[in-house]
Amino acid sequence: MLDIPDFVSDDLINITVADLLIPHLRVWNIGAIQNLASNIDTKHIFQTPVFESVQNDKRIWNFESNDIYSVKSG
């Protein structure tokens, strides 16, 4: 289970997976991730494979038909 922060910094509101990768190398940006995540979350992120064919990131919320978070579905 991942650590859930009490709040999310404004700097992280719009971050995507692509922001955590080294551009054109398709590898995790270790320094950036270590600065943003707890030790246990960092461990889980580094264990996640990076695939060659990655589509554009987007945020979705599976508990709503329109994929947008609502307080009711939260």
C-alpha positions as a Markdown table, in Angstrom:
| # | Residue | x | y | z |
|---|---|---|---|---|
| 1 | Met | 0.0 | 0.0 | 0.0 |
| 2 | Leu | 1.3 | 3.5 | -0.9 |
| 3 | Asp | 1.6 | 6.3 | 1.6 |
| 4 | Ile | -1.2 | 8.9 | 1.1 |
| 5 | Pro | -0.1 | 12.4 | 1.8 |
| 6 | Asp | -2.4 | 14.7 | 3.9 |
| 7 | Phe | -2.2 | 17.3 | 1.2 |
| 8 | Val | -0.9 | 17.7 | -2.3 |
| 9 | Ser | 1.4 | 20.6 | -3.0 |
| 10 | Asp | 0.3 | 23.0 | -5.8 |
| 11 | Asp | 3.5 | 22.0 | -7.6 |
| 12 | Leu | 2.2 | 18.4 | -7.9 |
| 13 | Ile | -1.4 | 19.1 | -9.0 |
| 14 | Asn | -0.6 | 18.8 | -12.7 |
| 15 | Ile | 2.3 | 16.4 | -12.7 |
| 16 | Thr | 2.2 | 13.4 | -15.0 |
| 17 | Val | 4.2 | 10.2 | -15.4 |
| 18 | Ala | 6.1 | 11.8 | -18.3 |
| 19 | Asp | 7.4 | 14.4 | -15.8 |
| 20 | Leu | 9.0 | 11.7 | -13.8 |
| 21 | Leu | 10.9 | 10.3 | -16.8 |
| 22 | Ile | 14.2 | 11.4 | -18.4 |
| 23 | Pro | 13.1 | 12.7 | -21.8 |
| 24 | His | 14.1 | 10.6 | -24.8 |
| 25 | Leu | 15.6 | 7.9 | -22.6 |
| 26 | Arg | 12.4 | 6.3 | -21.2 |
| 27 | Val | 14.0 | 5.8 | -17.7 |
| 28 | Trp | 12.9 | 7.1 | -14.3 |
| 29 | Asn | 14.3 | 10.4 | -13.2 |
| 30 | Ile | 15.6 | 9.1 | -9.9 |
| 31 | Gly | 16.4 | 12.6 | -8.4 |
| 32 | Ala | 13.1 | 14.1 | -9.3 |
| 33 | Ile | 11.2 | 11.1 | -7.8 |
| 34 | Gln | 13.2 | 11.1 | -4.6 |
| 35 | Asn | 12.5 | 14.8 | -4.2 |
| 36 | Leu | 8.7 | 14.3 | -4.6 |
| 37 | Ala | 7.9 | 10.9 | -3.0 |
| 38 | Ser | 8.4 | 9.1 | 0.3 |
| 39 | Asn | 10.9 | 6.3 | 0.4 |
| 40 | Ile | 8.3 | 3.6 | 0.2 |
| 41 | Asp | 6.5 | 5.3 | -2.7 |
| 42 | Thr | 9.9 | 5.8 | -4.5 |
| 43 | Lys | 10.6 | 2.1 | -4.1 |
| 44 | His | 7.2 | 1.2 | -5.7 |
| 45 | Ile | 7.8 | 3.7 | -8.6 |
| 46 | Phe | 11.2 | 2.3 | -9.4 |
| 47 | Gln | 9.7 | -1.2 | -9.5 |
| 48 | Thr | 7.2 | -0.1 | -12.1 |
| 49 | Pro | 8.5 | -0.9 | -15.6 |
| 50 | Val | 8.7 | 1.8 | -18.3 |
| 51 | Phe | 7.3 | 0.6 | -21.6 |
| 52 | Glu | 8.5 | 1.6 | -25.0 |
| 53 | Ser | 5.1 | 2.5 | -26.4 |
| 54 | Val | 3.6 | 4.9 | -24.0 |
| 55 | Gln | 0.6 | 7.0 | -24.9 |
| 56 | Asn | 0.0 | 10.5 | -23.6 |
| 57 | Asp | -0.8 | 10.8 | -19.9 |
| 58 | Lys | -4.3 | 11.7 | -18.8 |
| 59 | Arg | -6.1 | 11.8 | -15.5 |
| 60 | Ile | -9.1 | 9.6 | -15.1 |
| 61 | Trp | -11.4 | 8.6 | -12.2 |
| 62 | Asn | -12.8 | 5.2 | -12.8 |
| 63 | Phe | -15.7 | 5.7 | -10.4 |
| 64 | Glu | -17.5 | 8.2 | -12.7 |
| 65 | Ser | -18.7 | 7.5 | -16.2 |
| 66 | Asn | -17.1 | 10.8 | -17.4 |
| 67 | Asp | -13.8 | 9.9 | -15.7 |
| 68 | Ile | -13.8 | 13.1 | -13.6 |
| 69 | Tyr | -13.6 | 13.1 | -9.9 |
| 70 | Ser | -16.5 | 14.2 | -7.8 |
| 71 | Val | -17.0 | 14.4 | -4.0 |
| 72 | Lys | -19.9 | 12.0 | -4.3 |
| 73 | Ser | -17.8 | 9.3 | -6.0 |
| 74 | Gly | -14.8 | 10.0 | -3.7 |
